[in-house]
Amino acid sequence: MSEIEKIAKFEIFNDLNTDEINNILLLGQEVEYEDEVIIFEDSSLPSDFFILLEGRASVEIDVSHGEKNGRKKVQLAILRNGDVFGEIGLLEGKRRLASVKAIAKVLVLKINGNKLTEYFAENTNTGYRLMRNLARILSQRITDVVFMLRDDIRRIL
């Protein structure tokens, strides 16, 4: 199986053809991160959108506000091959809500958010389908977090 055939199976690329996927891939660059390296910090200003090509990464939030014993991070999710991150920054243009850290060595496609937005303005059909895929991914993530919170609340009660 070729690299493009493997990438084409990622959920973010559902219903996109090979040319459309290649055009999006050309907007980014592959970047490797070593184990425990922070890919981006929460509260940093967004500019890039990421697709995890190989490896795993941890999405974490800082819950130490007001804590005297230092920072405390809570893991929200483990990202795997094909998962995307940095999408809130892409969509909102506001500070990032979480940190993402490499687990072992990871390879990501780092896509410049401004270039991606410009590409979508010129290729609205492709942009619509990719954003629809992103909406589905976000919807599933919200569902997962709600179930996680529901379980935590049940333990507290």
N, C-alpha and C positions, 0 to 999 in steps of 0.2 A: 504494500500500500504506500503510495507516495505521501509526502508531507502535506500537500494541499488536500488530498483525500481524507487524511486524518483530521486536519483542521476543519474541513467542511462538515464534519460530524458534530462539531461543537454547537451547543444549543443557540448561541448568539448568531450563528450563521444559517439557521434553518431557513429554507426557501430562497437562499441566495445562490446564484450560479457561480461557477469557478472564476469567471472574469470579475464579477462583483467582489468576491472574496479577495482575489489578487489585488484589486484596486485599493481595498481597505488595508490589506497587509502592507502595501507600499507606503502608506501614511505613517507607519510605525517602524520601530527598530527592535531587534531582539536584544534583551539585556539579561545577564546572569546575575543572580544574587546568591551569596554564600549563606550557609546556615546561620540563623539568628540575626541576619542583617535586616534592618528596618527598611522596607520598600518605600513607605511614607508614614509620617506621623499624623495622629489626629490633630486637628486645628491648623494643619498646614494648608496653604492656599492651593487649590486644585489647578491642574492644567492638563494632566494626562489621564488616559483611560487605559486599563491594562487587561490583557487576556493571558491567563496562566497556560503556558504551552507544555511545561514539564515540571513536575514536583508538587509540593504542597506549601501552602502559606496559611498563617493564622491571622484572623481578624480579631482585634482586641480593642476594648474600650478602657479608658482610665476611670476608675470609680473611687479615686482617692481624694476627691474634693473635701477639704476640711480634715483629712486624716493627718494625725501627727506622726505616724510611723512610716511615712514615705508613700511612694506611689504604689498603687495596687491595680493591676491589670486583670480584666476578666475576658476570657476568650468567648467570642460570639459564634465563631464558625471556623471550620477548616476548609480552605479552598483547594480544589484539585484540578487536574488537567481539564482545560476547556472553560473553567469558571472565569468570570469577569469581576473586576473590582475597579474602584475609582469612578463608578457610574454616577454617584450622587454629585460629585464635583463637576462631572461633565454636564449633568442636567441642570444643576442649581448654580454652579459657579461660586458657591460659598465654601467656607472652611470645611475640611474633611471631618467626618464624624467619628472615625475610628482609625487605628493604626493597622498596618498590614506588615507582617514579619515573615521572612522566609523560614521554612522548616526544612532543614537540609539544604541542598543546592536547588535553586529553581531557575527556570527560564521563562521569561515573560515577553510578550509583545507589548511594548510601550508605545501608545498611539497619542500623538499630539491632539488634544481636544479641539483646539481651534481649527486645525486642518480637517479633522473629522467633521466638524460642523459645516465648514465650507464645502466639503465633498457632498454632504447631505443636501445642501442648498442647491447644488448643481445636479444632483442625482436623487430627486425626491422619492422616486419609487423604491430605490435601494435603501434610502434613509428611513422611509416608513417601515419597511420590513425589518430592518435591523432594530429600530426603536420598538417595534411591536414585540420582537423577541426579548429585548431588554425589559419591557414592561412585564412580560410573562415571568422572567427570571426574578424581578423585584417582587412580584406578587407572591411567588413561591417563598422567597426569603421572608417576607412579612408574615406569611402563614407559619413558617417554621419558628419565627421569634415569638409569635403569639402562643403557640403550643408550648414553647420553652418557658415563657412567663407563666402560663396557666399551671404548668407542673410545679414551678417554683412557688407560686401563691398557694397551691394546695398543700405543699410541705409546710409552709408558714402557718396556715390555718389549722 
